[in-house]
Amino acid sequence: MYVIEHALLNLGKNKGRSILLGAIILVIITATVIALAIFNTSGAILEETRDALHSAVRIAPRRQTVGSGAAINTGSGQQNTGLSLEQYQSFAESGYLDGADIAGSSRSYDGVDAVYYLKRPDMLAEFEAELRGKGLPDDYAVRTDESAFDSVAGQVESLNNLALTFLIIVLVLGAVIILLMSVITVRERKYEIGVLRAIGMKKNKVALGLWTEIIIITCICFALGIGAGTVLSQPVSDAIMTGQAKSADTGSTSLADRLSAAEIEQNKNISVSVSKVTALEIFAISILLASVAGIASVSRITKYEPIKILMERN
């Protein structure tokens, strides 16, 4: 209790230094909130989108010649004459599927455009085995459309990578700045430390007092930074996504065309939020940064001998 009271007293006596350190920590925490909120939210959307796209399966010839109605050379010495609409519909009767979308299409070799939606992406092998048992020829491939992911979620993935890069930069620079501030603060308070040591306070208690001061500042800044970061996360995310949308070449793939406009729009305008997990991660990061400063204080204090400090002061 004495350590906390003494820390609060010192913060009050050194308002200017405390405010300066607090402002730096507040900026770091706010930037961390923004970066981590965007990173976690975009990461969750990427996983959902990846699962959705990897659950959408198409059946297509392994090798197709130009022109519909012509035979397909599969390289196996056989001529593929195509599948019927009834066969495509029979494939949809599977326990591995959540549903299917089957329609006529002049762009398809078979005249049928079909997408099958697996209950889980890892059921692809079992679903293919079932189709082979129903008569699907070996010269037809059962696969997901990997290129659709780039079309639908490319901007979100870029946002996720950018947020991660920004987060790393903020944490590295933040740690360096707080470390330097801590060293400067301890040097400025060298005489005060010498007096405390001269009256019998042990090194570990002096170090604990300095660490408690920065922890108090960090906790106050954490409360303010969470609020500021939550408010700013959405505008920052929208601004980045808008910039990407203007510069991106938004081509679409066959599977991307199957997705609804609402799904694509949701991916281009993500709703950023600060979850409890994100808040706990930021709190842990904040305490870690404060501890870095505490370690620096301890390393400096152990080098100070009270008599030498007081003699230098005189």
matplotlib code that plots the C-alpha trace (Angstrom):
import matplotlib.pyplot as plt

x = [0.0, 2.9, 4.4, 1.1, 0.6, 4.1, 3.7, 0.5, 2.3, 5.2, 2.8, 1.1, 4.5, 5.7, 2.6, 4.4, 6.5, 3.6, 1.3, 4.0, 4.6, 0.8, 0.3, 2.9, 1.4, -2.1, -1.1, 0.5, -2.5, -5.0, -3.0, -2.7, -6.5, -7.1, -4.6, -5.6, -9.3, -9.0, -6.6, -8.8, -12.0, -10.6, -9.0, -12.4, -14.0, -11.2, -11.8, -15.5, -15.1, -12.4, -14.6, -17.6, -15.7, -13.9, -17.3, -18.5, -17.7, -17.9, -17.7, -15.9, -13.9, -10.2, -9.4, -11.8, -11.6, -13.2, -16.9, -19.9, -21.2, -17.8, -16.0, -13.4, -10.0, -9.0, -5.6, -6.7, -7.7, -11.4, -13.9, -16.0, -19.6, -20.7, -23.1, -26.9, -29.0, -30.4, -26.9, -26.1, -29.3, -28.7, -25.3, -27.1, -28.8, -25.9, -25.6, -22.4, -24.2, -26.1, -27.6, -26.9, -27.4, -28.1, -29.1, -28.8, -25.9, -24.8, -21.2, -20.8, -19.8, -22.6, -25.1, -25.4, -23.9, -23.9, -22.4, -22.6, -22.2, -20.5, -21.4, -17.7, -14.7, -13.0, -15.8, -14.6, -12.8, -15.8, -18.2, -16.0, -15.9, -19.7, -19.9, -17.6, -19.8, -22.8, -21.1, -19.0, -16.3, -12.7, -12.1, -14.2, -12.6, -14.4, -12.8, -13.3, -12.6, -9.5, -9.4, -12.8, -11.1, -8.9, -11.8, -14.2, -11.8, -8.7, -9.3, -10.0, -6.8, -4.8, -6.4, -5.5, -1.9, -1.7, -3.1, -0.6, 2.3, 1.1, 0.6, 4.2, 5.6, 3.5, 4.6, 8.3, 8.4, 6.3, 8.6, 11.6, 10.1, 8.8, 12.2, 14.0, 11.5, 12.0, 15.8, 15.5, 13.0, 15.2, 18.3, 16.3, 15.2, 18.7, 18.9, 15.5, 16.5, 19.7, 17.7, 15.4, 18.3, 20.1, 17.2, 17.2, 14.8, 15.9, 16.6, 13.7, 11.2, 12.5, 12.2, 8.7, 7.7, 8.8, 7.1, 3.9, 3.9, 4.1, 1.5, -1.0, -0.4, -0.8, -4.1, -5.5, -4.3, -5.7, -9.2, -9.0, -7.2, -9.9, -12.6, -10.7, -9.5, -13.0, -14.4, -11.5, -11.3, -14.3, -13.4, -9.8, -10.9, -13.4, -10.8, -8.4, -11.0, -12.2, -8.7, -8.2, -11.5, -10.5, -7.1, -8.1, -9.0, -12.2, -12.5, -14.8, -14.6, -17.3, -17.7, -17.6, -20.5, -22.5, -22.1, -24.8, -24.0, -24.7, -22.0, -19.4, -20.5, -20.1, -16.5, -15.7, -17.2, -16.4, -17.8, -14.9, -15.5, -13.3, -14.2, -13.5, -10.6, -9.1, -9.5, -7.7, -4.9, -4.4, -4.4, -1.7, 0.3, 0.0, 1.2, 4.1, 5.2, 5.0, 7.1, 9.7, 10.0, 10.1, 13.0, 14.9, 14.3, 15.6, 18.7, 19.5, 18.8, 21.1, 23.9, 23.3, 24.9, 23.3, 26.5, 27.9, 24.7, 24.5, 28.1, 27.6, 24.6, 26.7]
y = [0.0, 2.4, 1.8, 2.7, 5.8, 6.9, 6.3, 8.4, 11.2, 11.2, 11.3, 14.4, 16.1, 15.5, 16.3, 17.5, 14.4, 12.2, 13.9, 13.6, 9.9, 9.4, 11.1, 8.8, 5.7, 6.8, 7.2, 3.8, 2.1, 3.8, 2.9, -0.7, -0.9, 0.3, -2.1, -5.1, -4.6, -4.4, -7.4, -9.6, -8.6, -9.0, -12.3, -13.7, -12.5, -14.2, -17.5, -17.3, -16.4, -19.1, -21.8, -20.6, -20.6, -23.9, -25.4, -24.5, -27.3, -27.5, -30.5, -29.9, -31.7, -31.9, -30.6, -28.9, -28.0, -24.9, -25.1, -26.7, -30.0, -31.2, -34.1, -33.4, -34.9, -35.8, -37.3, -40.8, -41.9, -41.5, -39.0, -37.3, -36.8, -34.8, -35.3, -34.9, -32.5, -35.5, -36.7, -33.3, -33.3, -36.8, -35.6, -33.0, -35.8, -36.3, -36.2, -34.2, -31.2, -28.3, -27.6, -27.1, -24.5, -26.1, -24.1, -24.3, -22.4, -21.9, -21.3, -24.8, -27.8, -29.8, -27.0, -27.1, -24.8, -26.5, -25.5, -27.9, -26.6, -28.9, -28.9, -28.7, -28.0, -31.2, -33.3, -32.8, -36.2, -38.1, -36.2, -37.0, -40.7, -40.7, -39.1, -41.6, -44.3, -42.6, -42.8, -39.6, -40.3, -40.1, -37.4, -35.0, -33.2, -32.3, -29.1, -25.8, -22.5, -21.2, -18.0, -16.9, -16.2, -13.5, -11.9, -11.8, -11.5, -10.0, -6.5, -7.9, -9.9, -6.8, -5.0, -7.8, -7.8, -4.0, -4.1, -6.7, -4.7, -1.5, -3.4, -4.7, -1.2, 0.4, -2.2, -2.0, 1.8, 2.0, -0.3, 1.7, 5.1, 4.0, 2.4, 5.7, 7.7, 5.4, 5.7, 9.5, 9.6, 7.5, 9.7, 12.9, 11.3, 10.1, 12.3, 11.2, 7.6, 8.3, 9.8, 6.9, 4.5, 6.5, 6.3, 2.5, 1.7, -1.4, -1.4, -3.7, -1.4, 1.6, -0.2, -1.4, 2.2, 3.4, 0.4, 1.1, 4.7, 3.7, 0.9, 3.5, 5.7, 2.8, 1.7, 5.2, 5.4, 1.9, 3.0, 6.1, 4.3, 1.6, 4.2, 6.3, 3.2, 1.8, 5.0, 5.4, 1.8, 1.9, 5.2, 4.0, 0.7, 2.3, 4.8, 2.0, -0.1, 2.8, 3.5, -0.1, -0.2, 2.8, 1.3, -2.4, -4.1, -5.7, -8.6, -11.5, -15.2, -17.7, -18.7, -15.1, -14.4, -17.1, -15.1, -12.6, -8.9, -8.5, -11.0, -9.2, -5.8, -7.1, -8.1, -4.7, -2.8, -4.8, -3.9, -3.5, -4.0, -4.4, -7.7, -8.8, -11.0, -8.0, -5.8, -8.4, -8.7, -5.0, -4.9, -7.6, -5.7, -2.5, -4.2, -5.8, -2.4, -1.0, -3.9, -3.1, 0.3, -1.3, -3.6, -0.5, 1.2, -1.8, -2.0, 1.7, 1.6, -1.3, 0.8, 3.7, 3.8, 6.3, 7.8, 8.4, 10.0, 12.4, 13.3, 14.1, 16.2, 18.3]
z = [0.0, 0.8, -2.6, -4.3, -2.2, -2.8, -6.6, -6.7, -4.7, -7.2, -10.2, -8.6, -7.9, -11.5, -13.5, -16.6, -16.9, -16.1, -18.7, -21.4, -20.7, -20.5, -23.9, -25.5, -24.0, -25.0, -28.6, -28.6, -27.0, -29.3, -32.4, -31.1, -30.5, -34.1, -35.6, -33.5, -33.9, -37.7, -37.8, -35.7, -37.4, -40.9, -40.0, -38.8, -42.0, -44.1, -42.3, -42.8, -46.5, -47.0, -45.5, -47.6, -50.9, -50.1, -49.4, -52.9, -55.3, -59.1, -61.4, -64.7, -67.4, -66.7, -70.2, -72.5, -76.2, -77.6, -78.6, -76.9, -78.0, -79.2, -77.6, -74.9, -75.1, -71.6, -72.4, -71.5, -75.0, -74.3, -75.7, -73.1, -74.2, -71.2, -68.3, -68.3, -66.2, -64.4, -63.4, -62.0, -60.1, -58.7, -57.5, -55.3, -53.4, -50.9, -47.2, -47.5, -48.9, -47.5, -50.9, -54.6, -57.3, -60.6, -63.7, -67.5, -69.0, -72.6, -71.4, -69.9, -72.0, -70.6, -70.8, -67.0, -64.5, -61.1, -57.7, -54.7, -51.2, -48.7, -45.1, -44.3, -46.6, -45.4, -46.9, -50.4, -50.7, -49.4, -51.7, -54.7, -53.8, -53.6, -57.0, -58.5, -57.1, -58.8, -62.2, -62.4, -65.1, -64.1, -66.7, -64.7, -61.7, -58.5, -57.1, -55.5, -57.3, -55.6, -57.8, -56.4, -53.0, -54.4, -56.1, -53.1, -50.2, -51.8, -50.3, -46.8, -47.0, -47.9, -45.0, -42.7, -43.8, -43.5, -40.0, -38.9, -40.4, -38.7, -35.4, -35.4, -36.2, -33.5, -30.9, -31.8, -31.9, -28.8, -26.8, -27.9, -27.1, -23.7, -22.9, -23.8, -21.7, -18.8, -18.9, -19.1, -16.2, -14.0, -14.8, -14.0, -10.7, -9.8, -6.7, -5.5, -5.8, -3.9, -1.0, -0.9, -0.9, 1.8, 4.2, 3.9, 1.0, -0.8, -4.5, -5.3, -3.5, -5.4, -8.7, -7.7, -7.0, -10.4, -12.1, -10.1, -11.4, -15.0, -14.4, -13.0, -16.0, -18.4, -16.8, -17.2, -20.8, -21.4, -20.4, -22.6, -25.5, -25.7, -26.1, -28.6, -30.6, -30.7, -32.2, -34.7, -35.9, -38.2, -39.9, -40.4, -41.8, -44.2, -45.4, -46.2, -47.9, -50.0, -51.1, -52.1, -53.9, -56.0, -57.0, -57.4, -60.6, -59.5, -61.9, -61.1, -61.5, -62.2, -58.6, -57.4, -59.7, -57.8, -54.6, -53.8, -54.0, -50.3, -49.4, -51.6, -50.2, -46.7, -47.4, -48.9, -45.9, -42.8, -39.5, -37.1, -33.4, -30.3, -28.7, -25.2, -26.5, -28.3, -25.2, -23.1, -25.7, -25.7, -21.9, -21.9, -24.5, -22.4, -19.3, -21.3, -22.6, -19.0, -17.8, -20.4, -18.9, -15.4, -16.4, -17.7, -14.4, -12.4, -14.6, -14.0, -10.3, -9.6, -10.9, -8.5, -5.1, -2.7, -1.3, -4.8, -6.0, -3.0, -3.4, -7.1, -6.1, -3.7]

ax = plt.figure().add_subplot(projection="3d")
ax.plot(x, y, z, "-o")
ax.set_aspect("equal")
plt.show()
